């Protein structure tokens, strides 16, 4: 196997500090490690979205559902569709891996599985937000509900995206 012509991004051993940074992995070893990391991450998100979707699917069969306003029913339908899309995107990497396993394309498979996972997280974010909106509207009928939901959405965005991106840009040295 030929060496990668361009070095991987990230900090490396400098002539001045004498400290080795990063990993000395082949492309295949890196793909194996990244796949294992991704699967561990997906397990958490998959479980949450599957439980949420399962619960949401039962709501339509409750007597209270028929008494909801049309707006709330619409929010429910949007939430179910978002939850289904999130479930598909978060389970997708497992099917993807199974279909391409043994074809010697793991680095590309990991890249696509990672993209599906990120898409699944965005859809999960939308599902959680619309679920919260629906529950709080039905529970309180108060005008402050959109503001509360916006606050929780902001918290999700900070925890899931802003903080990791800030750390990434602050502590990544792309030489």
Secondary structure, 3 states (H helix, E strand, C coil): CCCCCCCCCCCCCCCCCCCCCCCCCCHHHHHHHHHHHHHHHHHHHHHHHHHHHHHHHHHCCCHHHHCCCHHHHHHHHHHHHHHHHHHHHHHHHHHHHHHHCCCCCHHHHHHHHHHHHHHHHHHHHHHHHHHHHHHHHHHHCCCCHHHHHHHHHHHHHHHHHHHHHHHHHHHCCCC
